């Protein structure tokens, strides 16, 4: 098995209702689907995110699991969850990785490609 057999898909959306209308910040949700296309059972152990706003301000988020869980994915299974981020600008991006563990205890990283967080119609 290699890391490319674990697929990560992300969909994002702006959440204007999550902050007061006079807030200078912008809230976003990201919905992640993790698919195990390998022949092995794996477990998501840790996550790491790098979040960058349009001003170049970067923050890092890391920790155990996702949304309080460390899901176990058997071959062919998927796991999805929704989380969020708040930015100081209407556009930004995120990237990172999941640290996964094989049944034999060996750990590996699954990279998460850069994805955009953007208020709809902000870019013309």
N, C-alpha and C positions, 0 to 999 in steps of 0.2 A: 504494500500500500504506500502511496505517496500523498503528500499534503493536498495535491490538486484533486483528489477524490472526495474531499470535503468541500462542498460548494456553499458559498455565502451570497445571498441575494438581499439587497436593501432597497426599501421604498421609503421616501420621506414625504412629510407634509408640514406646512406652516400651521401653527395653532394660535391664531390671534386671540382666541377666547381665553387662553390660559394666563394672560397677563392683563393688568389694568390697561384701559385704552390710552392712558397718558404715560405708560411705561416706555422708557427709552430702549428697552430690550425686546428681543424677538424669540419666541418659543417655537420649537420644532419637535416633531415626533419622528422616530425612525423605526420601521418595522423590519425585522431581520428574520430571514428563513435560513436555517442551517440544514443542509442535506448531506447524509452519509451515503455516498455512492461507492464506498469501498466494500470489501468483504469482511471487514473487522468491526467489532464493537468498540466505540470510542466514547470518552467522556469529556465534556467541556469543563476545564478546571478553573481557568482564569481568563480575564479579558484585559485588553489594553486599547485605549482610544487616544488619539491626538486630535483635538478639535481646534480649528483655526478660523478666526473671523476675518472679515474683509480688511481690517486694519493690520493684519498680521499677528494679532494677539493669539497666542497658543496656550491651550490648557491640556493637561493630561489626566486621564481617568484610568485607574487600573484597580483590579481587585478580584476577589473570588467569584467565579460564576457570572451569570447574567440574571437580572431581576430576582435575585435571591435563590437561584437554582444552579445546580451543576448537572445538567441533563446528560443522560446516557443515551447514545444513539446506536442502535443495532444497524446492521447492513440494510440499506434501503429506507431507513427511517429519517424523519425530519423533525425539527423543533423550531417553533417560531415564537417571537416575543416582540413587544413594543416597548421602547424606552424613549427618552427625550433629552434635549439639550437646549440651553438658553444662550443666545449670542447677543453681543452688543451691536451687531450690524445685521442688516437684512439678508446678507449673503455670507456663507462660510462653507467649510467642508470638514469632513471627518475621515479618518483612516485608522487602521490599527491591526490587531490580530487577536485570535483566540488561541490559548494554550490548551491543547487537547492531550489526552492520555490514552494509550492503547491498553489492552487488558494485561499485557506483560509489564506495565508500569512505565514504559518508555513514553516520554513527552515530546511533543512537536508543536510547531506553530502553524496556524492557518492564517495567511495574510488576508486582510480585508482591504480591497482597493479603495481609493479615494472616492467619496461620494459627496454630492453637493447638498447643502441646506440653503434654500432660497425662498423668499417671499414670492408668491406667484406674480408674474408680470412686472417684477422689479427690473429685469434686464430687457431692454428693448432692442 
